Amino acid sequence: MLFVCLGNICRSPTAEGVFRQLLEQEAPGLQVEVDSAGTADYHVGDPPDLRSQRAALRRGIDLSDARARQVTIDDFARFDLILAMDRDNLRELEAMLPERSRARVQLFLEYAPDLGRLEVPDPYYRDARGFEEVLDFSAAASRGLLAALQKVA
Ligand code: 4NP
């Protein structure tokens, strides 16, 4: 499972942290490799944005060890599922998609049909509400994703 956004400092590390917490709480026996990456290289090596870290910590999720990296071609062989936060990220991933890809590429919020939206808005230039939304949408989609995994596991 690879979560992907633009910078890998706001949305995708948050989604990764939320999904890890859910796995620990609800399915500790399930063996799933979880990581995140960005389509851009602006923030490679940086920890998550402090606003993301603080918002996540209020929900018991520590993102401080994460370091941004860019998506690589190897990710398409390493992961079964690559989950994009928005359509721009999805387009970038589809442009990289090798002919033989193990990974399927889709929008993360397809796992939360009740939200009535398919994109996690970029919170970088928004206020605190934007960061709370990233957490809320990630929580909803993580539940749907775990349910889907449990069906095939
Ligand atoms: P992310 O947010 O894609 O959720 O990590 C962003 C982080 C940085 C920038 C844009 C989006 N930036 O332009 O530097």
Backbone and ligand atoms as CSV (ligand in chain L), in Angstrom:
chain,resi,resn,atom,element,x,y,z
A,1,MET,N,N,0.838,-1.176,0.000
A,1,MET,CA,C,0.000,0.000,0.000
A,1,MET,C,C,0.885,1.243,0.000
A,2,LEU,N,N,0.791,2.061,-1.040
A,2,LEU,CA,C,1.597,3.278,-1.077
A,2,LEU,C,C,0.659,4.477,-1.251
A,3,PHE,N,N,0.729,5.421,-0.313
A,3,PHE,CA,C,-0.084,6.633,-0.384
A,3,PHE,C,C,0.739,7.727,-1.058
A,4,VAL,N,N,0.109,8.416,-2.016
A,4,VAL,CA,C,0.870,9.397,-2.799
A,4,VAL,C,C,0.140,10.743,-2.882
A,5,CYS,N,N,0.899,11.824,-2.612
A,5,CYS,CA,C,0.396,13.179,-2.864
A,5,CYS,C,C,1.467,13.934,-3.646
A,6,LEU,N,N,1.454,15.243,-3.577
A,6,LEU,CA,C,2.423,16.030,-4.352
A,6,LEU,C,C,3.772,16.115,-3.631
A,7,GLY,N,N,3.752,16.623,-2.399
A,7,GLY,CA,C,5.001,16.908,-1.700
A,7,GLY,C,C,5.453,15.833,-0.715
A,8,ASN,N,N,4.551,14.933,-0.343
A,8,ASN,CA,C,4.813,13.901,0.676
A,8,ASN,C,C,5.148,14.520,2.040
A,9,ILE,N,N,4.586,15.708,2.304
A,9,ILE,CA,C,4.770,16.283,3.643
A,9,ILE,C,C,3.442,16.603,4.339
A,10,CYS,N,N,2.328,16.545,3.618
A,10,CYS,CA,C,1.032,16.825,4.259
A,10,CYS,C,C,0.082,15.635,4.141
A,11,ARG,N,N,-0.506,15.468,2.950
A,11,ARG,CA,C,-1.590,14.484,2.840
A,11,ARG,C,C,-1.142,13.030,2.922
A,12,SER,N,N,-0.127,12.643,2.133
A,12,SER,CA,C,0.189,11.207,2.101
A,12,SER,C,C,0.825,10.692,3.396
A,13,PRO,N,N,1.705,11.459,4.083
A,13,PRO,CA,C,2.166,10.934,5.381
A,13,PRO,C,C,1.038,10.862,6.408
A,14,THR,N,N,0.077,11.787,6.294
A,14,THR,CA,C,-1.081,11.733,7.192
A,14,THR,C,C,-1.909,10.484,6.900
A,15,ALA,N,N,-2.191,10.248,5.626
A,15,ALA,CA,C,-2.964,9.051,5.257
A,15,ALA,C,C,-2.244,7.786,5.725
A,16,GLU,N,N,-0.919,7.770,5.548
A,16,GLU,CA,C,-0.132,6.611,5.990
A,16,GLU,C,C,-0.269,6.411,7.498
A,17,GLY,N,N,-0.148,7.511,8.256
A,17,GLY,CA,C,-0.237,7.425,9.716
A,17,GLY,C,C,-1.609,6.983,10.187
A,18,VAL,N,N,-2.635,7.512,9.549
A,18,VAL,CA,C,-4.012,7.156,9.918
A,18,VAL,C,C,-4.254,5.671,9.626
A,19,PHE,N,N,-3.796,5.221,8.465
A,19,PHE,CA,C,-4.019,3.818,8.103
A,19,PHE,C,C,-3.213,2.884,9.014
A,20,ARG,N,N,-1.987,3.270,9.358
A,20,ARG,CA,C,-1.178,2.458,10.290
A,20,ARG,C,C,-1.875,2.322,11.652
A,21,GLN,N,N,-2.393,3.454,12.139
A,21,GLN,CA,C,-3.074,3.425,13.442
A,21,GLN,C,C,-4.285,2.488,13.387
A,22,LEU,N,N,-5.044,2.566,12.290
A,22,LEU,CA,C,-6.219,1.715,12.148
A,22,LEU,C,C,-5.823,0.240,12.103
A,23,LEU,N,N,-4.747,-0.060,11.367
A,23,LEU,CA,C,-4.262,-1.441,11.302
A,23,LEU,C,C,-3.878,-1.946,12.691
A,24,GLU,N,N,-3.137,-1.115,13.422
A,24,GLU,CA,C,-2.712,-1.511,14.781
A,24,GLU,C,C,-3.911,-1.787,15.674
A,25,GLN,N,N,-4.923,-0.927,15.546
A,25,GLN,CA,C,-6.077,-1.037,16.438
A,25,GLN,C,C,-7.017,-2.162,16.042
A,26,GLU,N,N,-7.221,-2.351,14.739
A,26,GLU,CA,C,-8.301,-3.239,14.292
A,26,GLU,C,C,-7.824,-4.533,13.646
A,27,ALA,N,N,-6.604,-4.542,13.157
A,27,ALA,CA,C,-6.153,-5.739,12.440
A,27,ALA,C,C,-4.661,-5.948,12.641
A,28,PRO,N,N,-4.224,-6.079,13.917
A,28,PRO,CA,C,-2.782,-6.158,14.169
A,28,PRO,C,C,-2.118,-7.372,13.516
A,29,GLY,N,N,-2.921,-8.389,13.188
A,29,GLY,CA,C,-2.336,-9.584,12.577
A,29,GLY,C,C,-2.157,-9.472,11.076
A,30,LEU,N,N,-2.731,-8.462,10.489
A,30,LEU,CA,C,-2.680,-8.332,9.032
A,30,LEU,C,C,-1.304,-7.802,8.615
A,31,GLN,N,N,-0.651,-8.513,7.712
A,31,GLN,CA,C,0.676,-8.109,7.249
A,31,GLN,C,C,0.533,-7.208,6.025
A,32,VAL,N,N,0.738,-5.930,6.218
A,32,VAL,CA,C,0.618,-4.993,5.098
A,32,VAL,C,C,1.809,-4.042,5.134
A,33,GLU,N,N,2.481,-3.889,4.010
A,33,GLU,CA,C,3.545,-2.897,3.937
A,33,GLU,C,C,2.913,-1.553,3.583
A,34,VAL,N,N,3.208,-0.551,4.399
A,34,VAL,CA,C,2.586,0.759,4.213
A,34,VAL,C,C,3.677,1.819,4.088
A,35,ASP,N,N,3.546,2.672,3.083
A,35,ASP,CA,C,4.533,3.736,2.892
A,35,ASP,C,C,3.828,4.903,2.199
A,36,SER,N,N,4.559,6.016,2.050
A,36,SER,CA,C,4.001,7.138,1.299
A,36,SER,C,C,5.122,7.800,0.510
A,37,ALA,N,N,4.715,8.552,-0.508
A,37,ALA,CA,C,5.691,9.222,-1.376
A,37,ALA,C,C,4.998,10.385,-2.077
A,38,GLY,N,N,5.803,11.237,-2.709
A,38,GLY,CA,C,5.265,12.382,-3.434
A,38,GLY,C,C,5.593,12.286,-4.914
A,39,THR,N,N,4.767,12.915,-5.741
A,39,THR,CA,C,5.092,12.939,-7.170
A,39,THR,C,C,6.180,13.978,-7.445
A,40,ALA,N,N,6.307,14.986,-6.573
A,40,ALA,CA,C,7.311,16.042,-6.754
A,40,ALA,C,C,8.504,15.816,-5.828
A,41,ASP,N,N,9.602,16.515,-6.134
A,41,ASP,CA,C,10.811,16.333,-5.316
A,41,ASP,C,C,11.118,17.548,-4.439
A,42,TYR,N,N,10.157,18.500,-4.327
A,42,TYR,CA,C,10.451,19.747,-3.599
A,42,TYR,C,C,10.896,19.530,-2.160
A,43,HIS,N,N,10.374,18.507,-1.510
A,43,HIS,CA,C,10.575,18.381,-0.059
A,43,HIS,C,C,11.306,17.106,0.337
A,44,VAL,N,N,11.981,16.475,-0.622
A,44,VAL,CA,C,12.648,15.196,-0.348
A,44,VAL,C,C,13.551,15.321,0.887
A,45,GLY,N,N,13.404,14.385,1.819
A,45,GLY,CA,C,14.212,14.368,3.048
A,45,GLY,C,C,13.599,15.150,4.195
A,46,ASP,N,N,12.538,15.918,3.916
A,46,ASP,CA,C,11.923,16.729,4.978
A,46,ASP,C,C,10.930,15.911,5.799
A,47,PRO,N,N,10.798,16.254,7.090
A,47,PRO,CA,C,9.733,15.650,7.896
A,47,PRO,C,C,8.384,16.260,7.489
A,48,PRO,N,N,7.290,15.652,7.894
A,48,PRO,CA,C,5.984,16.218,7.564
A,48,PRO,C,C,5.845,17.651,8.073
A,49,ASP,N,N,5.056,18.438,7.349
A,49,ASP,CA,C,4.712,19.806,7.734
A,49,ASP,C,C,4.261,19.814,9.210
A,50,LEU,N,N,4.737,20.806,9.964
A,50,LEU,CA,C,4.423,20.836,11.401
A,50,LEU,C,C,2.929,20.909,11.664
A,51,ARG,N,N,2.193,21.563,10.753
A,51,ARG,CA,C,0.732,21.634,10.931
A,51,ARG,C,C,0.119,20.242,10.814
A,52,SER,N,N,0.636,19.425,9.897
A,52,SER,CA,C,0.156,18.037,9.768
A,52,SER,C,C,0.548,17.230,10.999
A,53,GLN,N,N,1.796,17.426,11.454
A,53,GLN,CA,C,2.261,16.671,12.628
A,53,GLN,C,C,1.412,16.977,13.852
A,54,ARG,N,N,1.133,18.271,14.060
A,54,ARG,CA,C,0.375,18.660,15.264
A,54,ARG,C,C,-1.058,18.156,15.206
A,55,ALA,N,N,-1.671,18.272,14.021
A,55,ALA,CA,C,-3.060,17.821,13.879
A,55,ALA,C,C,-3.144,16.307,14.092
A,56,ALA,N,N,-2.180,15.569,13.550
A,56,ALA,CA,C,-2.188,14.110,13.696
A,56,ALA,C,C,-1.959,13.705,15.155
A,57,LEU,N,N,-1.033,14.431,15.816
A,57,LEU,CA,C,-0.704,14.093,17.203
A,57,LEU,C,C,-1.922,14.247,18.118
A,58,ARG,N,N,-2.784,15.196,17.786
A,58,ARG,CA,C,-4.005,15.359,18.589
A,58,ARG,C,C,-4.917,14.138,18.477
A,59,ARG,N,N,-4.682,13.332,17.446
A,59,ARG,CA,C,-5.467,12.090,17.311
A,59,ARG,C,C,-4.604,10.865,17.638
A,60,GLY,N,N,-3.490,11.111,18.318
A,60,GLY,CA,C,-2.652,10.005,18.771
A,60,GLY,C,C,-1.762,9.416,17.705
A,61,ILE,N,N,-1.510,10.187,16.651
A,61,ILE,CA,C,-0.690,9.677,15.545
A,61,ILE,C,C,0.590,10.507,15.442
A,62,ASP,N,N,1.731,9.837,15.604
A,62,ASP,CA,C,3.030,10.521,15.579
A,62,ASP,C,C,3.649,10.369,14.186
A,63,LEU,N,N,3.787,11.492,13.484
A,63,LEU,CA,C,4.338,11.446,12.115
A,63,LEU,C,C,5.801,11.873,12.075
A,64,SER,N,N,6.406,12.093,13.254
A,64,SER,CA,C,7.697,12.791,13.274
A,64,SER,C,C,8.838,12.012,12.610
A,65,ASP,N,N,8.716,10.699,12.522
A,65,ASP,CA,C,9.801,9.916,11.913
A,65,ASP,C,C,9.754,9.881,10.389
A,66,ALA,N,N,8.662,10.332,9.802
A,66,ALA,CA,C,8.527,10.242,8.342
A,66,ALA,C,C,9.470,11.226,7.652
A,67,ARG,N,N,9.998,10.835,6.507
A,67,ARG,CA,C,10.829,11.722,5.688
A,67,ARG,C,C,10.343,11.613,4.260
A,68,ALA,N,N,10.182,12.775,3.626
A,68,ALA,CA,C,9.593,12.780,2.285
A,68,ALA,C,C,10.510,12.109,1.265
A,69,ARG,N,N,9.905,11.389,0.367
A,69,ARG,CA,C,10.628,10.824,-0.773
A,69,ARG,C,C,9.741,10.937,-2.008
A,70,GLN,N,N,10.365,10.797,-3.157
A,70,GLN,CA,C,9.621,10.877,-4.414
A,70,GLN,C,C,9.260,9.461,-4.879
A,71,VAL,N,N,8.135,9.341,-5.559
A,71,VAL,CA,C,7.742,8.046,-6.135
A,71,VAL,C,C,8.830,7.601,-7.111
A,72,THR,N,N,9.134,6.300,-7.117
A,72,THR,CA,C,10.094,5.764,-8.092
A,72,THR,C,C,9.416,4.671,-8.916
A,73,ILE,N,N,10.045,4.318,-9.991
A,73,ILE,CA,C,9.494,3.285,-10.870
A,73,ILE,C,C,9.412,1.944,-10.123
A,74,ASP,N,N,10.335,1.720,-9.183
A,74,ASP,CA,C,10.327,0.477,-8.406
A,74,ASP,C,C,9.067,0.327,-7.563
A,75,ASP,N,N,8.453,1.455,-7.207
A,75,ASP,CA,C,7.239,1.382,-6.391
A,75,ASP,C,C,6.128,0.597,-7.092
A,76,PHE,N,N,6.134,0.620,-8.427
A,76,PHE,CA,C,5.074,-0.076,-9.167
A,76,PHE,C,C,5.248,-1.597,-9.107
A,77,ALA,N,N,6.460,-2.051,-8.762
A,77,ALA,CA,C,6.704,-3.482,-8.610
A,77,ALA,C,C,6.602,-3.909,-7.142
A,78,ARG,N,N,6.770,-2.946,-6.240
A,78,ARG,CA,C,6.861,-3.269,-4.816
A,78,ARG,C,C,5.486,-3.305,-4.138
A,79,PHE,N,N,4.555,-2.465,-4.626
A,79,PHE,CA,C,3.255,-2.332,-3.959
A,79,PHE,C,C,2.127,-2.914,-4.810
A,80,ASP,N,N,1.079,-3.385,-4.132
A,80,ASP,CA,C,-0.111,-3.873,-4.844
A,80,ASP,C,C,-1.020,-2.724,-5.227
A,81,LEU,N,N,-1.016,-1.704,-4.369
A,81,LEU,CA,C,-1.966,-0.615,-4.542
A,81,LEU,C,C,-1.244,0.703,-4.314
A,82,ILE,N,N,-1.415,1.633,-5.236
A,82,ILE,CA,C,-0.880,2.981,-5.077
A,82,ILE,C,C,-2.076,3.926,-5.068
A,83,LEU,N,N,-2.222,4.650,-3.967
A,83,LEU,CA,C,-3.434,5.436,-3.734
A,83,LEU,C,C,-3.131,6.919,-3.816
A,84,ALA,N,N,-3.696,7.572,-4.818
A,84,ALA,CA,C,-3.437,8.986,-5.070
A,84,ALA,C,C,-4.435,9.850,-4.299
A,85,MET,N,N,-3.942,10.994,-3.806
A,85,MET,CA,C,-4.802,11.892,-3.036
A,85,MET,C,C,-5.697,12.750,-3.926
A,86,ASP,N,N,-5.207,13.102,-5.128
A,86,ASP,CA,C,-6.064,13.884,-6.036
A,86,ASP,C,C,-5.809,13.476,-7.482
A,87,ARG,N,N,-6.579,14.067,-8.378
A,87,ARG,CA,C,-6.508,13.656,-9.789
A,87,ARG,C,C,-5.186,14.051,-10.436
A,88,ASP,N,N,-4.583,15.145,-9.977
A,88,ASP,CA,C,-3.265,15.513,-10.524
A,88,ASP,C,C,-2.245,14.434,-10.180
A,89,ASN,N,N,-2.261,13.991,-8.931
A,89,ASN,CA,C,-1.341,12.932,-8.510
A,89,ASN,C,C,-1.606,11.656,-9.321
A,90,LEU,N,N,-2.897,11.364,-9.519
A,90,LEU,CA,C,-3.273,10.159,-10.271
A,90,LEU,C,C,-2.732,10.231,-11.706
A,91,ARG,N,N,-2.883,11.417,-12.326
A,91,ARG,CA,C,-2.379,11.597,-13.698
A,91,ARG,C,C,-0.864,11.388,-13.752
A,92,GLU,N,N,-0.151,11.940,-12.781
A,92,GLU,CA,C,1.312,11.771,-12.738
A,92,GLU,C,C,1.677,10.295,-12.616
A,93,LEU,N,N,0.957,9.580,-11.777
A,93,LEU,CA,C,1.247,8.159,-11.571
A,93,LEU,C,C,0.930,7.364,-12.831
A,94,GLU,N,N,-0.177,7.698,-13.474
A,94,GLU,CA,C,-0.554,6.975,-14.696
A,94,GLU,C,C,0.467,7.223,-15.804
A,95,ALA,N,N,1.056,8.408,-15.808
A,95,ALA,CA,C,2.074,8.708,-16.820
A,95,ALA,C,C,3.349,7.897,-16.582
A,96,MET,N,N,3.584,7.520,-15.320
A,96,MET,CA,C,4.790,6.735,-14.981
A,96,MET,C,C,4.549,5.234,-15.094
A,97,LEU,N,N,3.290,4.836,-15.136
A,97,LEU,CA,C,2.911,3.420,-15.006
A,97,LEU,C,C,3.636,2.542,-16.017
A,98,PRO,N,N,4.449,1.594,-15.551
A,98,PRO,CA,C,5.135,0.716,-16.507
A,98,PRO,C,C,4.152,-0.269,-17.146
A,99,GLU,N,N,4.555,-0.843,-18.280
A,99,GLU,CA,C,3.664,-1.767,-18.980
A,99,GLU,C,C,3.273,-2.939,-18.084
A,100,ARG,N,N,4.263,-3.473,-17.389
A,100,ARG,CA,C,3.969,-4.544,-16.434
A,100,ARG,C,C,4.050,-3.971,-15.038
A,101,SER,N,N,2.901,-3.661,-14.487
A,101,SER,CA,C,2.882,-3.092,-13.146
A,101,SER,C,C,2.148,-4.035,-12.210
A,102,ARG,N,N,2.805,-4.344,-11.099
A,102,ARG,CA,C,2.106,-5.107,-10.065
A,102,ARG,C,C,1.015,-4.228,-9.461
A,103,ALA,N,N,1.372,-2.960,-9.271
A,103,ALA,CA,C,0.475,-2.049,-8.558
A,103,ALA,C,C,-0.690,-1.599,-9.427
A,104,ARG,N,N,-1.833,-1.486,-8.780
A,104,ARG,CA,C,-2.978,-0.811,-9.358
A,104,ARG,C,C,-2.956,0.609,-8.801
A,105,VAL,N,N,-3.336,1.554,-9.636
A,105,VAL,CA,C,-3.301,2.954,-9.227
A,105,VAL,C,C,-4.731,3.472,-9.171
A,106,GLN,N,N,-5.118,4.067,-8.065
A,106,GLN,CA,C,-6.467,4.620,-7.975
A,106,GLN,C,C,-6.513,5.763,-6.967
A,107,LEU,N,N,-7.670,6.408,-6.897
A,107,LEU,CA,C,-7.837,7.498,-5.935
A,107,LEU,C,C,-8.177,6.922,-4.568
A,108,PHE,N,N,-7.503,7.430,-3.532
A,108,PHE,CA,C,-7.705,6.944,-2.164
A,108,PHE,C,C,-9.182,7.032,-1.750
A,109,LEU,N,N,-9.822,8.155,-2.109
A,109,LEU,CA,C,-11.196,8.357,-1.616
A,109,LEU,C,C,-12.238,7.483,-2.311
A,110,GLU,N,N,-11.807,6.693,-3.305
A,110,GLU,CA,C,-12.737,5.687,-3.838
A,110,GLU,C,C,-13.143,4.713,-2.736
A,111,TYR,N,N,-12.355,4.639,-1.675
A,111,TYR,CA,C,-12.677,3.754,-0.557
A,111,TYR,C,C,-13.608,4.401,0.467
A,112,ALA,N,N,-14.018,5.623,0.191
A,112,ALA,CA,C,-14.972,6.295,1.091
A,112,ALA,C,C,-16.103,6.888,0.259
A,113,PRO,N,N,-16.919,6.029,-0.373
A,113,PRO,CA,C,-17.941,6.528,-1.299
A,113,PRO,C,C,-18.946,7.466,-0.623
A,114,ASP,N,N,-19.144,7.301,0.683
A,114,ASP,CA,C,-20.138,8.144,1.381
A,114,ASP,C,C,-19.706,9.604,1.487
A,115,LEU,N,N,-18.416,9.876,1.316
A,115,LEU,CA,C,-17.960,11.267,1.427
A,115,LEU,C,C,-18.479,12.129,0.274
A,116,GLY,N,N,-18.799,11.494,-0.857
A,116,GLY,CA,C,-19.291,12.250,-2.008
A,116,GLY,C,C,-18.228,13.111,-2.660
A,117,ARG,N,N,-16.979,12.765,-2.469
A,117,ARG,CA,C,-15.867,13.468,-3.125
A,117,ARG,C,C,-14.758,12.462,-3.366
A,118,LEU,N,N,-13.921,12.761,-4.340
A,118,LEU,CA,C,-12.873,11.798,-4.696
A,118,LEU,C,C,-11.469,12.330,-4.443
A,119,GLU,N,N,-11.368,13.626,-4.056
A,119,GLU,CA,C,-10.040,14.206,-3.867
A,119,GLU,C,C,-9.853,14.697,-2.440
A,120,VAL,N,N,-8.645,14.496,-1.908
A,120,VAL,CA,C,-8.256,15.098,-0.633
A,120,VAL,C,C,-7.612,16.436,-0.981
A,121,PRO,N,N,-8.263,17.559,-0.643
A,121,PRO,CA,C,-7.708,18.856,-1.053
A,121,PRO,C,C,-6.353,19.125,-0.393
A,122,ASP,N,N,-5.471,19.743,-1.167
A,122,ASP,CA,C,-4.146,20.097,-0.683
A,122,ASP,C,C,-4.290,21.149,0.431
A,123,PRO,N,N,-3.827,20.851,1.652
A,123,PRO,CA,C,-4.021,21.796,2.762
A,123,PRO,C,C,-2.908,22.833,2.879
A,124,TYR,N,N,-1.884,22.716,2.024
A,124,TYR,CA,C,-0.646,23.493,2.214
A,124,TYR,C,C,-0.900,24.986,2.331
A,125,TYR,N,N,-1.798,25.519,1.497
A,125,TYR,CA,C,-2.076,26.964,1.535
A,125,TYR,C,C,-3.412,27.260,2.207
A,126,ARG,N,N,-3.865,26.336,3.032
A,126,ARG,CA,C,-5.163,26.528,3.697
A,126,ARG,C,C,-4.960,26.705,5.205
A,127,ASP,N,N,-6.062,26.909,5.923
A,127,ASP,CA,C,-5.967,27.076,7.378
A,127,ASP,C,C,-6.103,25.715,8.067
A,128,ALA,N,N,-6.244,25.756,9.381
A,128,ALA,CA,C,-6.261,24.525,10.177
A,128,ALA,C,C,-7.350,23.556,9.726
A,129,ARG,N,N,-8.465,24.116,9.254
A,129,ARG,CA,C,-9.580,23.263,8.816
A,129,ARG,C,C,-9.121,22.291,7.718
A,130,GLY,N,N,-8.250,22.768,6.838
A,130,GLY,CA,C,-7.755,21.931,5.749
A,130,GLY,C,C,-7.026,20.695,6.276
A,131,PHE,N,N,-6.276,20.883,7.360
A,131,PHE,CA,C,-5.514,19.765,7.932
A,131,PHE,C,C,-6.432,18.785,8.660
A,132,GLU,N,N,-7.483,19.316,9.290
A,132,GLU,CA,C,-8.470,18.437,9.938
A,132,GLU,C,C,-9.212,17.612,8.893
A,133,GLU,N,N,-9.501,18.254,7.743
A,133,GLU,CA,C,-10.191,17.523,6.667
A,133,GLU,C,C,-9.333,16.373,6.159
A,134,VAL,N,N,-8.041,16.611,6.028
A,134,VAL,CA,C,-7.159,15.529,5.559
A,134,VAL,C,C,-7.270,14.328,6.506
A,135,LEU,N,N,-7.293,14.609,7.809
A,135,LEU,CA,C,-7.422,13.532,8.797
A,135,LEU,C,C,-8.790,12.849,8.702
A,136,ASP,N,N,-9.847,13.656,8.593
A,136,ASP,CA,C,-11.201,13.081,8.538
A,136,ASP,C,C,-11.382,12.217,7.288
A,137,PHE,N,N,-10.946,12.741,6.140
A,137,PHE,CA,C,-11.124,11.978,4.897
A,137,PHE,C,C,-10.248,10.723,4.918
A,138,SER,N,N,-9.048,10.852,5.475
A,138,SER,CA,C,-8.151,9.684,5.548
A,138,SER,C,C,-8.744,8.603,6.454
A,139,ALA,N,N,-9.380,9.037,7.533
A,139,ALA,CA,C,-9.983,8.061,8.460
A,139,ALA,C,C,-11.103,7.298,7.764
A,140,ALA,N,N,-11.936,8.022,7.015
A,140,ALA,CA,C,-13.062,7.370,6.338
A,140,ALA,C,C,-12.551,6.400,5.271
A,141,ALA,N,N,-11.597,6.845,4.457
A,141,ALA,CA,C,-11.103,5.984,3.378
A,141,ALA,C,C,-10.282,4.813,3.928
A,142,SER,N,N,-9.590,5.026,5.055
A,142,SER,CA,C,-8.816,3.936,5.649
A,142,SER,C,C,-9.741,2.815,6.118
A,143,ARG,N,N,-10.899,3.192,6.647
A,143,ARG,CA,C,-11.872,2.176,7.066
A,143,ARG,C,C,-12.328,1.344,5.882
A,144,GLY,N,N,-12.638,2.027,4.773
A,144,GLY,CA,C,-13.082,1.325,3.570
A,144,GLY,C,C,-11.981,0.448,2.991
A,145,LEU,N,N,-10.758,0.964,3.039
A,145,LEU,CA,C,-9.618,0.215,2.524
A,145,LEU,C,C,-9.372,-1.041,3.368
A,146,LEU,N,N,-9.430,-0.888,4.681
A,146,LEU,CA,C,-9.219,-2.056,5.549
A,146,LEU,C,C,-10.318,-3.103,5.309
A,147,ALA,N,N,-11.549,-2.651,5.178
A,147,ALA,CA,C,-12.654,-3.590,4.923
A,147,ALA,C,C,-12.415,-4.336,3.613
A,148,ALA,N,N,-11.936,-3.625,2.591
A,148,ALA,CA,C,-11.661,-4.264,1.297
A,148,ALA,C,C,-10.533,-5.285,1.425
A,149,LEU,N,N,-9.499,-4.923,2.204
A,149,LEU,CA,C,-8.363,-5.841,2.409
A,149,LEU,C,C,-8.804,-7.092,3.153
A,150,GLN,N,N,-9.658,-6.897,4.149
A,150,GLN,CA,C,-10.099,-8.038,4.952
A,150,GLN,C,C,-10.936,-9.011,4.136
A,151,LYS,N,N,-11.567,-8.497,3.088
A,151,LYS,CA,C,-12.354,-9.377,2.201
A,151,LYS,C,C,-11.466,-10.320,1.409
A,152,VAL,N,N,-10.279,-9.804,1.013
A,152,VAL,CA,C,-9.391,-10.629,0.183
A,152,VAL,C,C,-8.338,-11.363,0.997
A,153,ALA,N,N,-8.139,-10.946,2.255
A,153,ALA,CA,C,-7.073,-11.556,3.081
A,153,ALA,C,C,-7.478,-12.951,3.574
L,1,4NP,P1,P,1.141,17.514,0.049
L,1,4NP,O1,O,1.091,19.105,0.203
L,1,4NP,O2,O,1.153,17.232,-1.429
L,1,4NP,O3,O,-0.123,17.084,0.701
L,1,4NP,O4,O,2.389,17.057,0.771
L,1,4NP,C1,C,1.973,19.969,-0.422
L,1,4NP,C2,C,3.202,20.226,0.132
L,1,4NP,C3,C,4.044,21.124,-0.453
L,1,4NP,C4,C,3.673,21.786,-1.601
L,1,4NP,C5,C,2.445,21.529,-2.159
L,1,4NP,C6,C,1.599,20.610,-1.569
L,1,4NP,N1,N,4.533,22.739,-2.184
L,1,4NP,O5,O,4.138,23.357,-3.200
L,1,4NP,O6,O,5.657,22.924,-1.715
